[in-house]
Amino acid sequence: MKNYAYYPADDYATFRQFIDGTSRRFAEKEALVSYSPKGERRSLTFSQLKQNVQALSEAFRLALPEGNVAIISENSIEWLLVYFALIISGRTAVCIDIEQSDDVLRSMVMQADCTACFLSPAFQPVGSLLCQENPTLKQLILMEGEGEFTLKTLLKQGQALVKRRQGVWSFPDHPQNFTASIVYTSGTTSTSKPVMLSEVGILTNAADSMRLVGVGATVFTSLPFYHTYGLTCSVINMLLHGSTVGVNGSLKTMMRDLKAFAPETLMAVPLIVETLHQNIWRTLRKQGKEEALRKYMKLFQFCRKFGITLHPAFLQPIRDAFGGHLSLIICGGAHLSATIGEEMEAFGFQIIQGYGITECSPLLAVNRNKDRRVDTVGHVLPSYKLKLKDGEILVQGVSLMQGYYKNEELTAAAFDEGWFMTGDLGSLDKNGHLTITGRKKNLIVFKNGKKVSPEEIEGYVSSLPLIKEVMAFGLNSSAHADDVRLALMVYPDPELTAGMSPYEILEQLQAQIDQVNETLPAYKQIQMIKLRDSEFEKTATKKIKRSTVLEKR
Amino acid sequence: MLEKIIAIIIAETGQPGVSVQTDLVRDLQLNSFDIVNIVAALEETFDVEINVRSIRKIRNVKDILATLTELGAHE
């Protein structure tokens, strides 16, 4: 079915309207569910979500300094309560990527001029360092435990305030162009870029995603909330729709929580889908059903041409491992291989892929339930205008970022006559399906949706003594185009390595790179080194011709 | 404790030839999912909790041994 009507979705201009509106519409329905490390279930209804957020907003108005406030924590219900309450109380929430090193975490908090910081127990050691070195930072608040500056105490104070005012907000709502979040995204230099997103931009993006995609009544997410994909596309939009969101705080308990929560919809990145896909094959292989599965795959492909869907009994235990109700997996962050997407469909899970970038709040295009193709990223969201210029995807729309924080030069460089340049190359077919065909920027994209700029990695290693010239690149490590590992191509300093064998050079380089790796998050660690015996071919401006090197590799 | 750690890694990854020097990412080509699965198995076996910051620091088998020792794990 092509071009069928959008699904209905409510528009909210501010998070206060969103919290009030969803509470009125969905009242006693469960909004958020999570599981403790021991597996105990905990939930909040939409009414309780509003009560908690309102109480915290009131408390934050009184107890927190104004300005930008960082959240450094794993996924949790508390993370979301703090996020909503900060914005409603007039603070901008700075969402910190917790996979970064202590040094990077601290520099992000400083760069965003944070006046306060919320910390989960795992990040308390970073917090004490932050206060010593950062005069702007006035307050640390612990997200667990007892004491004056803990979330629990602030919640109690706020609840008392709300009770005294009989549930009426004590302060007016703010203008809709308020900067709700500062989120960091991979830059082409050694520092990440802080992206400012507006409240109305995020909420419009969330509503638009629900206009294009029909989701289940229960949605499970383990996507990190500090990324816009995890927050806008797996929580805010789902709450707006009235779905119950199962929040996973740790990959360690993901499979356990997934089974316990038994969702109808799963939010994922390719790494998660591929892991589930591998587990299914492994399980069926162990059960001696591999041959039956291969025959079924062929039958599935044949029947699909005629619109017939099969549900063979031998696949039921597979579905039961995911709780028994899972029928839809929404995948974004990076490209999922078409083969895996098609096989997952054969297992009974509809796969919907989308495409977005942080600067766009983040969603730009997504497939639709009844009009989906695993080789495309689907239809452009109604609130975005898209054009192609020399193959590059350029966009305009209300959800676009307000700019990079305190960096007008960088902001101006991201736009071309009012159009935001995504850096991605694409094409549109006659039915409006967008396909990503390449990348203008040099970013390396991993299966978990993480992106790394080669220039950043080169910056870490270019001063190592044995290196004369270096280029970082994504090395394909399997038949799948996106299964990449971070590799270095090195032209060793001929003077310093005179008389050394390639093996000796590699051994010494590896020891030095091991030290660099220790300071980097896992996905940025260099996994392979290749040597070359001549200088790199360069452009007129003396930049390495990356595409030439990769072609000749 | 080392033998038990190595046995867990082999059981979780299906890759033999693991030693105290083995690098989980470079030598075994593990991704973040694989590493947390190993961590979950270690937590269950040694009855400890390894938090998100400690997981980040684990690069090789020696790091696992150091983390477990620091947490007071015993067989």
Interface residues (C-beta under 8 A of the other chain):
Chain A: P37 E74 I98 E99 P121 A122 F123 P125 S250 L251 K252 T253 L271 I272 T275 K447 N448 S477 R485 N517 E518 P521 A522 Y523 Q525 Q527 M528
Chain B: V25 R26 Q29 N31 S32 F33 I35 V36 N37 V39 A40 E43 E49 N51 V52 R53 R56 R59
